[in-house]
């Protein structure tokens, strides 16, 4: 195909949410509040885990890293979504679009891996409590966190190295609230069937495998709790069921979008909201803020902060 006579695309148009002005205002306020709460909640968790000596344990170390990744995932897309809601022309430069997709898959892949590590941590704590500190050493924890970032980087680079050089010379409308890899690939001025299959194998299978591993780990934990302490089953079930809900909200849309045939469907934007906005908002609440030990640590830090300000 001769691209010399075709216009080269330098920016993409994001359709975002359409509707009446009142609805746009509602989306703007809702997304702004959720993003602010997500950022503040995750920052509060990171600060509390870092400064509180009672939270220097493997579980809270991993929760602090999860909060950091949640904040990164949300920040990559949500501020742009918020500013575009009230913008007349919802555009993003080609390289801005590529950057957004790179970091979405980078942080997303790292978070998927970290959730597996967190499930393994809970398995060791419940199934092998006497050896917990020995197994979950600082060296292993640091290795797991580094591995999650490496997997995230490999995951995004394996796709972006192929996408970044695609020729874009025709339509430039992305029917979503941010640059979504499957939809951007469709706009290339060449046949992308092989690349589409690769993205399905990469993103879709990664999401599906991580989701299955998490469900298996939760099932093993529940079976172990039931065998050792039948009375504690209801508490464990209540805690893990909340985790399963959040994990489903994160992995479900990813599996559906990236393992689905590359065609646009009505729920695409709604599913995108779940894993870019809703899940980072729910993770601090489900995993951390409901934790009694975390609440006590936050109250102590608040008391120390107020006392230091009064003395100052």
N, C-alpha and C positions, 0 to 999 in steps of 0.2 A: 504493500500500500504506500503510495507516495504521499508523504506528509508535508512536503514543502509548500504546497498550495493551500494547506489547511491552517486555520488559525490555531495558535498554541494557547492552551488554557493556562492562565496565571492565577486564577482564583476560582473557588467553588461557591455555589449558592446553597445555603442550608435552609430548607423549607421551614424547619422548626414546627411549632404549634400554630395552627391557623384557627381563626375564630373571631368573635366580636371583641371590641376593645375592652369591654368589662372582663371577658375571659382572659385576655392577655394580662390585664392588671392582676387578676387572681393568680395566674401562673407566676408572674414576677414576684409577688409578695410571698407566695408559698415556697418557691425555690430559694428565694433570698433567706427566708427564715430557716429552712432546712439546712442550707449550706452553712449559715452562721452557727447553728446549733451543732452541726457535724464538726466544723473546724474547732469551735471552743471545747466541745466534749472530748475530742481526740487529743487536743493540746493539753487539757486538764489531766487526762489519763497519763500521757507521756511524762508530764512534770511530776505527777504524784508517784509514778513508778520509779522515776529517777531519784527523787529526793527522799522518799520514805524508806527507812531502813527495814521496816517490817515487810516490804514488798520485794525484797531482793531475793526472789526465788525463781526457778525456771519458768513456772506458769506465767508470772507477772512480767517477766522479761519478754516472753513471747507475745503477751497481750500488748505490751508497749510497742513492739515492732508492728503488730497488726494495726494498732491505732495510727502509726506513722504511715503505713501503706494505704489505709483507708483515707486518710487526709490527702495523700498524693493522688489517689484514684479520683476522688471527688474534685480536687482542684484542677486537674487536667481538663475537665469538661464543663463543670457547673458554672464557673464565672462567665465563660463564653456563652453558655446557654442563657444565663440571666440577662446579659447585655443584649443578646439577640432578640429577646422576647419583645422589647419595646423599640427595636431598631427597624427602620423602614427597609433597609437593604441588609439582609442577613448573609454576609459574605465572609469568607476566610481564604487567605492566600494559599496557594498550592503547597508551599513549604510549611506554612502554619498547619495545614491539614495533615501533612506527612508527620510533622512533629507531634501533633495530637494523637495520631494513631500509634506512633512509636511508643509514647509513654503510656497510653492506655493498655497496650499489650505487655509492656515491660512491667508496670506495677501490677496489672491483673495476673500475669503469670507468676510473679513473685508471691502475691497474696494466696493464690491457689496452693502453691507449694507450702507456704507457711501454715495454712489451715490443716494440711496433712501432718505437719510437724506438731501442731497443737493437739491434734487427735492422738498422735503417738505419745505425747507427754501425758495426756490424761490416762491413756492405757497403762503406761508404766506406773503412774501414781496409784491407780486403783488395783491393777493386777499384780504388781510387784512393788508394794509400798516399802518393804525393808531395803530394797536396792535402789530406790528412787534417786537419792542424791548421788549415788555412785554412777548410775547409768546416765542421768541427765546432768553431766558435768558441764562446767563453763566452756570447756574446749569443744564438747559436742554441740552445745547450744550455739556457740559462735559459728561453728561449722555449718549447722543447719541454716542459720540466718544467711550466711554467705552463699550457701548452696541455693537458697530460694531466690536471691538476687541474680545469681548466675543463670539459673533456669529461666527466670523472667527475661534476662537479656538475650539468651539464646533463642527463646520463643519469639520475641519481637524481631530480632535481627534476621531470623530464618525467613520471615515473611516480608519485612520492609526492604531487605536487600533486593527483592524481586519487584516489589511494588514501586519503589522510588524512581525506577528508570522506565516505567510504563509511559507510553506517549498518550497525552490527553489533548485532543484537538477538536472535539465535538461538544456534546452536551456536558454541562458542568453543574447540574442540579443534583444535590444529594438530599433525598427524601428522608431526612432524619434531623435530630437536634444537635448532632455533632458528626464529625467525619467518621464514618463506620466503614471498616475495611471491605466487607463484601459489596457494599453499595458503590464505593469509590472504584473498585476493580471493574465494575460493570461499565464505567464511563470511559475506559481506555479504548483507544482507536486500534484495537487489534483483538484477535481471538484470545480469550483468557480462560478457556475451559480447563486446561491443565492447572493453571494457577488457582482457579476456584476449587478444584479437587484437593490441591495441596493445602489451602487454607482450611477446608473442611477437615482434612486429616490432622492438621496441626492444632488449630484452635478448638474445633469440635471434639476431637478425641481426647485432647488434654483435659478439657472441661468435664467430659463424661467419665474418664478414668479417675480423676480426682474426686468427683462426686460419688462414684461407686466406692472408692476406698474410704471416704469419710463415713458413708452409711454403714459399711462393714465394720469399721472401727467402733462406731457408736453401738452397733449391735453386740459386738464382743464385750464392750464395757457393761452394757445392760445385763447380759447373761452372767458375767462375772459377779456383778453386784447382787443379782438375784440369788446366786448360789451361796455367796458369803454372808449376805445380810438381807433377808427378805423384807425387813422393815424399811431398809433404805432404798428399796426399789422405786417407790413412788417419788421420792425426792430426786433421785438420779434421773428418772423418767421425765420429771418436770423440767429439770435443767437441760437435759439433752434434747428434749422435744423443741425447746426454744432455739437451741443451736441448729437443729435440723431445719427449722423454718427459715432462719437467716441464710444458712448454706443453700437451701433450695431457691431462695429469692436471688441469690448471687449466681449460682451455677445453672439454674433452670433457664433463664433468658439466654445465657451464653451458649448452652447446648442447643437451644431451639434456633437461635439466630445463625450460629456458625455451622451447625450440622444440617440446616434446612437448605433445600434447593435455592439457588441464587435468584430469587424473585422477590419483589416487594410485597409485603403483606400489611394489613391494616394495623396490627398490634405491634409493629416493629418499634415505633417510638415509645410506646408504653413499656415494652420489655427493656428498652435501652435505659429508661429512667430507673428501673428497678436495680440494675447492677452498677449504675454510675452515681445515683443519688440516694436511693432508699436504703440499699445495703450498707454503705458507709455510715449512714445515719443510725441504723439499727444495731450495727456491730458494737459500738460502745455501750449501748443500753443493755443488750442481751449478754455480752461476754464479760463486761466489766462493771458498769455502774450498778447492776443488780447484786454485785458481790459485796457481802457484808464487810469483809476485811478491807476492801477498797473504799467503802463508805467511811469506815473508821479512820483510815489513813487520810482521806480528804478532809475530814473534820479536824484532825490534828494539825494538818498543814494550814488550814484556814485559821485556826486558833493561833498558831505561831505567827502567821502573817499579820493578823490583827494586832497581836501583842507587840510585834516589832514596830508596826506603824504608830501605835500609841506611845511607845517609848521614844520613838524618833521625834 
